[in-house]
């Protein structure tokens, strides 16, 4: 898993995961690894992610996972690429190729050896490799502000109200099933059987911390506090 700085194209860290596919990556572990980047480099103003694992579940792409809510609560703007557009995340795609070529994963004896090699190559790419097209300067020479991020990472600064404010700006489309239910975060919420098979909209009330179900003409159907992301739930996941 590669983490890059978009302005400088610098490799900030590459993490080895003990799994055969990206879909098998542990989102808790990956989220906590990004916390390590925050500790070293400070909080970014924005984070850009694609539409796959470990931070987005493609089957429920419209619902923000705890990782995304954690970042939002820290005051980070999360940019999610459009589906099927890897070019929108070109820096990380490029780092995948460069670090793979330089570290030669198949030649490493084990996960620990690969991690050490990636750390070395990441530092080299960032601090020592001189770019001919950039006056033979390193990325750190061109972007000294990488070391001067004043946004200190402090988990205590997480604010659930920032999360709820963001959620209140979203609209989710759901279809009521034959049992009169919809699903939010894999949790069934009963609306009413008389509305089955109808398409409705779900919004979030940040004051009462509850979902609001409405028909498309705005008619109120039901409110529910089931499956609401909580401060403790997000923190326990991320920390």
The 8 nearest C-alpha neighbors of each residue, nearest first, counted from 0:
[[1, 14, 13, 15, 2, 16, 29, 95],
 [2, 0, 13, 12, 91, 3, 14, 95],
 [1, 3, 12, 11, 13, 10, 91, 0],
 [4, 2, 10, 11, 9, 91, 5, 8],
 [3, 5, 8, 9, 6, 7, 10, 11],
 [4, 6, 8, 7, 3, 90, 9, 91],
 [5, 7, 4, 8, 9, 142, 3, 90],
 [6, 8, 9, 5, 4, 138, 142, 141],
 [9, 7, 5, 4, 90, 6, 3, 10],
 [10, 8, 125, 7, 4, 3, 11, 138],
 [9, 11, 3, 121, 12, 125, 2, 4],
 [12, 10, 3, 2, 9, 4, 121, 13],
 [13, 11, 2, 10, 1, 121, 14, 118],
 [12, 14, 1, 0, 2, 117, 15, 118],
 [15, 13, 0, 16, 1, 12, 114, 32],
 [14, 16, 114, 0, 17, 13, 110, 113],
 [15, 17, 18, 14, 24, 0, 110, 25],
 [18, 16, 15, 19, 110, 24, 23, 20],
 [19, 17, 20, 16, 23, 24, 21, 22],
 [18, 20, 21, 17, 23, 16, 22, 24],
 [21, 19, 22, 23, 18, 24, 17, 16],
 [20, 22, 23, 24, 52, 53, 19, 18],
 [21, 23, 20, 52, 24, 53, 51, 25],
 [22, 24, 21, 20, 18, 25, 19, 53],
 [25, 23, 21, 22, 53, 26, 18, 16],
 [24, 26, 28, 27, 29, 23, 53, 16],
 [27, 25, 53, 29, 28, 30, 24, 54],
 [28, 26, 30, 29, 25, 236, 31, 237],
 [27, 29, 31, 25, 26, 30, 32, 24],
 [28, 30, 26, 32, 27, 31, 25, 33],
 [31, 29, 27, 33, 32, 28, 26, 237],
 [30, 32, 34, 28, 33, 29, 237, 27],
 [33, 31, 29, 35, 34, 30, 28, 36],
 [32, 34, 36, 30, 35, 31, 29, 37],
 [33, 35, 31, 37, 32, 36, 38, 30],
 [36, 34, 38, 32, 33, 37, 39, 31],
 [35, 37, 33, 39, 34, 38, 40, 32],
 [38, 36, 41, 34, 42, 40, 35, 39],
 [37, 39, 35, 36, 41, 152, 40, 34],
 [40, 38, 36, 37, 41, 35, 34, 152],
 [39, 41, 37, 36, 38, 148, 146, 42],
 [42, 40, 37, 151, 150, 148, 152, 38],
 [41, 43, 150, 37, 152, 151, 44, 40],
 [44, 42, 45, 41, 75, 46, 150, 37],
 [43, 45, 75, 76, 42, 46, 74, 150],
 [46, 44, 76, 43, 75, 77, 47, 78],
 [47, 45, 77, 78, 76, 48, 43, 75],
 [46, 48, 78, 79, 77, 45, 49, 80],
 [49, 47, 79, 80, 78, 46, 50, 88],
 [48, 50, 80, 79, 51, 47, 88, 85],
 [51, 49, 55, 82, 57, 80, 48, 79],
 [52, 50, 55, 57, 49, 56, 53, 54],
 [53, 51, 54, 55, 22, 56, 21, 24],
 [52, 54, 26, 55, 24, 51, 25, 22],
 [55, 53, 52, 26, 66, 51, 56, 64],
 [54, 56, 51, 52, 50, 53, 57, 60],
 [55, 57, 58, 59, 60, 52, 51, 54],
 [58, 56, 60, 59, 51, 55, 50, 52],
 [57, 59, 56, 60, 55, 61, 51, 62],
 [60, 58, 57, 56, 61, 62, 55, 184],
 [59, 61, 57, 62, 56, 58, 55, 50],
 [60, 62, 59, 63, 171, 57, 58, 55],
 [61, 63, 60, 59, 64, 184, 183, 171],
 [64, 62, 67, 61, 68, 65, 60, 55],
 [65, 63, 66, 67, 62, 68, 55, 54],
 [64, 66, 68, 67, 233, 69, 63, 236],
 [67, 65, 69, 68, 64, 30, 54, 70],
 [66, 68, 70, 69, 65, 64, 63, 71],
 [67, 69, 65, 71, 70, 66, 72, 162],
 [70, 68, 66, 72, 67, 71, 65, 233],
 [71, 69, 73, 67, 72, 75, 68, 66],
 [70, 72, 68, 75, 74, 73, 69, 162],
 [73, 71, 158, 157, 69, 162, 161, 74],
 [74, 72, 157, 70, 71, 75, 156, 69],
 [73, 75, 71, 72, 70, 76, 161, 44],
 [76, 74, 71, 44, 45, 70, 73, 77],
 [75, 77, 45, 44, 71, 46, 78, 74],
 [78, 76, 46, 45, 47, 75, 79, 71],
 [79, 77, 47, 46, 48, 80, 76, 45],
 [80, 78, 48, 49, 47, 77, 81, 50],
 [81, 79, 49, 48, 82, 87, 78, 50],
 [80, 82, 84, 83, 79, 50, 49, 87],
 [83, 81, 84, 50, 80, 49, 85, 79],
 [82, 84, 85, 81, 50, 80, 86, 49],
 [83, 85, 86, 82, 81, 87, 80, 88],
 [86, 84, 87, 88, 83, 89, 92, 49],
 [87, 85, 89, 88, 84, 92, 90, 83],
 [88, 86, 85, 89, 84, 80, 81, 49],
 [89, 87, 86, 85, 90, 91, 92, 49],
 [88, 90, 86, 92, 91, 87, 93, 85],
 [91, 89, 93, 92, 88, 8, 5, 94],
 [90, 92, 94, 93, 89, 88, 3, 95],
 [93, 91, 89, 95, 94, 90, 88, 96],
 [94, 92, 90, 91, 95, 96, 89, 97],
 [93, 95, 91, 97, 96, 92, 98, 90],
 [96, 94, 92, 93, 98, 97, 99, 91],
 [95, 97, 99, 94, 93, 98, 100, 92],
 [98, 96, 94, 100, 99, 95, 101, 93],
 [99, 97, 101, 100, 95, 96, 102, 94],
 [98, 100, 96, 102, 97, 101, 103, 95],
 [101, 99, 97, 98, 103, 102, 96, 104],
 [100, 102, 98, 99, 103, 97, 120, 117],
 [101, 103, 99, 104, 100, 98, 116, 117],
 [102, 104, 100, 99, 105, 106, 101, 107],
 [105, 103, 106, 107, 102, 113, 99, 100],
 [106, 104, 107, 103, 108, 102, 113, 109],
 [105, 107, 104, 103, 108, 102, 113, 109],
 [108, 106, 104, 113, 105, 109, 112, 103],
 [107, 109, 112, 106, 110, 113, 105, 111],
 [110, 108, 112, 111, 107, 113, 114, 106],
 [109, 111, 113, 112, 114, 15, 108, 17],
 [112, 110, 114, 113, 109, 115, 108, 15],
 [113, 111, 115, 109, 114, 110, 107, 108],
 [112, 114, 116, 110, 115, 111, 107, 117],
 [115, 113, 117, 111, 112, 116, 15, 110],
 [116, 114, 118, 112, 113, 117, 111, 119],
 [115, 117, 113, 119, 118, 114, 102, 112],
 [116, 118, 120, 114, 119, 115, 121, 102],
 [119, 117, 121, 115, 116, 120, 114, 122],
 [120, 118, 116, 122, 117, 121, 123, 115],
 [119, 121, 123, 117, 122, 118, 124, 116],
 [120, 122, 118, 124, 10, 123, 119, 117],
 [121, 123, 125, 119, 120, 124, 126, 118],
 [122, 124, 127, 120, 126, 121, 125, 128],
 [125, 123, 128, 121, 122, 126, 120, 127],
 [124, 126, 9, 122, 123, 138, 10, 121],
 [125, 127, 123, 139, 122, 137, 124, 138],
 [128, 126, 123, 137, 124, 129, 125, 122],
 [127, 129, 124, 137, 123, 126, 130, 125],
 [130, 128, 135, 137, 136, 127, 131, 138],
 [129, 131, 135, 133, 132, 136, 137, 128],
 [132, 130, 135, 133, 134, 129, 136, 137],
 [131, 133, 130, 134, 135, 136, 129, 137],
 [134, 132, 130, 131, 135, 136, 129, 137],
 [133, 135, 136, 131, 132, 130, 129, 137],
 [136, 134, 131, 129, 130, 133, 137, 132],
 [137, 135, 129, 134, 130, 133, 140, 138],
 [138, 136, 129, 140, 139, 128, 127, 126],
 [137, 139, 141, 140, 125, 142, 7, 126],
 [138, 140, 142, 143, 137, 126, 141, 125],
 [141, 139, 137, 138, 142, 143, 136, 126],
 [142, 140, 138, 139, 143, 137, 136, 7],
 [141, 143, 139, 144, 140, 138, 145, 7],
 [144, 142, 145, 139, 140, 146, 141, 147],
 [143, 145, 147, 146, 142, 148, 139, 141],
 [146, 144, 143, 147, 142, 148, 40, 139],
 [147, 145, 144, 148, 143, 40, 139, 142],
 [146, 148, 144, 145, 149, 143, 40, 41],
 [147, 149, 41, 150, 146, 145, 40, 144],
 [148, 150, 151, 147, 41, 42, 146, 40],
 [151, 149, 42, 41, 148, 152, 43, 44],
 [152, 150, 41, 149, 42, 153, 148, 38],
 [153, 151, 41, 42, 37, 38, 150, 154],
 [152, 154, 155, 156, 151, 157, 38, 73],
 [155, 153, 156, 157, 152, 73, 238, 234],
 [156, 154, 153, 157, 158, 152, 73, 234],
 [157, 155, 154, 153, 158, 73, 72, 152],
 [156, 158, 73, 72, 155, 154, 159, 69],
 [159, 157, 72, 160, 161, 156, 73, 162],
 [158, 160, 162, 161, 230, 72, 163, 157],
 [159, 161, 163, 162, 158, 164, 72, 205],
 [162, 160, 164, 72, 159, 163, 158, 165],
 [161, 163, 159, 72, 165, 160, 164, 71],
 [162, 164, 160, 166, 205, 165, 161, 167],
 [165, 163, 161, 167, 162, 166, 160, 205],
 [166, 164, 162, 163, 167, 168, 161, 169],
 [165, 167, 163, 168, 169, 164, 203, 162],
 [166, 168, 203, 164, 165, 169, 204, 205],
 [169, 167, 166, 165, 164, 170, 203, 202],
 [170, 168, 166, 167, 202, 171, 165, 203],
 [171, 169, 202, 201, 200, 172, 168, 203],
 [172, 170, 201, 200, 173, 202, 169, 61],
 [173, 171, 200, 199, 201, 170, 198, 174],
 [172, 174, 199, 198, 200, 171, 175, 181],
 [175, 173, 198, 197, 196, 199, 176, 181],
 [174, 176, 195, 196, 181, 180, 179, 197],
 [177, 175, 179, 178, 180, 195, 196, 174],
 [176, 178, 195, 179, 196, 175, 192, 180],
 [179, 177, 176, 180, 192, 195, 175, 191],
 [178, 180, 192, 191, 195, 176, 177, 175],
 [181, 179, 189, 175, 188, 176, 190, 178],
 [180, 182, 175, 188, 187, 176, 174, 173],
 [183, 181, 187, 186, 185, 188, 184, 180],
 [182, 184, 186, 185, 187, 226, 181, 188],
 [183, 185, 186, 226, 182, 62, 59, 187],
 [186, 184, 183, 182, 187, 226, 181, 59],
 [185, 187, 182, 183, 184, 226, 188, 225],
 [186, 188, 182, 181, 180, 189, 185, 183],
 [189, 187, 181, 180, 182, 190, 186, 225],
 [188, 190, 180, 179, 191, 187, 181, 178],
 [189, 191, 180, 179, 221, 188, 192, 220],
 [192, 190, 179, 193, 194, 189, 180, 195],
 [193, 191, 179, 195, 194, 178, 177, 190],
 [192, 194, 191, 195, 179, 190, 196, 177],
 [195, 193, 192, 191, 197, 179, 196, 175],
 [196, 194, 179, 175, 192, 177, 176, 197],
 [197, 195, 175, 176, 174, 177, 194, 198],
 [198, 196, 195, 175, 174, 194, 199, 176],
 [199, 197, 174, 173, 175, 196, 172, 200],
 [198, 200, 214, 173, 215, 213, 172, 174],
 [201, 199, 172, 213, 171, 212, 173, 214],
 [202, 200, 212, 171, 211, 170, 172, 210],
 [201, 203, 170, 211, 210, 169, 171, 167],
 [202, 204, 210, 167, 209, 211, 205, 166],
 [203, 205, 209, 208, 206, 207, 167, 210],
 [206, 204, 208, 163, 207, 167, 203, 164],
 [207, 205, 208, 204, 209, 163, 203, 164],
 [206, 208, 209, 205, 204, 224, 203, 210],
 [209, 207, 205, 204, 206, 224, 203, 210],
 [208, 210, 224, 204, 223, 207, 203, 222],
 [209, 211, 203, 223, 222, 202, 224, 204],
 [212, 210, 222, 202, 201, 203, 221, 209],
 [213, 211, 201, 221, 220, 200, 222, 219],
 [214, 212, 219, 220, 218, 200, 217, 199],
 [213, 215, 199, 218, 217, 216, 200, 219],
 [214, 216, 217, 199, 213, 200, 218, 198],
 [217, 215, 214, 218, 213, 219, 199, 200],
 [218, 216, 214, 215, 213, 219, 200, 220],
 [217, 219, 214, 213, 216, 220, 215, 212],
 [220, 218, 213, 221, 217, 212, 214, 211],
 [221, 219, 213, 212, 218, 214, 190, 222],
 [220, 222, 212, 211, 219, 190, 223, 213],
 [221, 223, 211, 210, 212, 209, 224, 220],
 [224, 222, 210, 209, 225, 221, 211, 188],
 [223, 225, 209, 227, 210, 226, 208, 222],
 [224, 226, 223, 227, 188, 186, 209, 210],
 [227, 225, 186, 228, 184, 224, 183, 185],
 [226, 228, 225, 224, 229, 209, 208, 210],
 [229, 227, 226, 232, 230, 233, 65, 68],
 [230, 228, 232, 231, 233, 227, 159, 234],
 [229, 231, 233, 232, 159, 234, 228, 158],
 [232, 230, 234, 233, 229, 235, 236, 228],
 [231, 233, 229, 235, 230, 234, 236, 228],
 [232, 234, 236, 230, 231, 235, 65, 229],
 [235, 233, 231, 237, 236, 232, 238, 230],
 [236, 234, 232, 238, 233, 237, 231, 230],
 [235, 237, 233, 234, 238, 27, 232, 65],
 [236, 238, 234, 235, 31, 30, 233, 27],
 [237, 235, 234, 236, 31, 154, 34, 27]]
